[in-house]
Amino acid sequence: MNYSLRLIAPTLILSAFDFVLFALDTVKNRKSASSRTTAFWMTLIGLVIAAVAVPCAGISMPIFFGKGMLISDGLSFVLTWIALLTTFIVVLLSEFDRSFEGLSLSVYYGLLLLAATGL
């Protein structure tokens, strides 16, 4: 069975939500409360969908793809979950931080997702 697309699904999902957040920053009014709320919820939805897409395929036996460049095993499963949960907590804390009041957070959230994509 070919697991290649399933292995990179969380990365693709987070990248897609990055582009949506960057587009949101260019299209909507940056300083409005609705833009900030939309960016917040889009980020959380992207993280939840990526978490659902994390493959459990390599937990019992590692799966190698691309001549060993991509490996799905128990360690990658745990590290992916740690990265997603950490990003989720940072997004929740950032939404209610007073130092971000009046700022556009679409790009900030997009960069957080981009960082999570690299992890």
Disulfide bonds with the S-S distance in Angstrom:
none
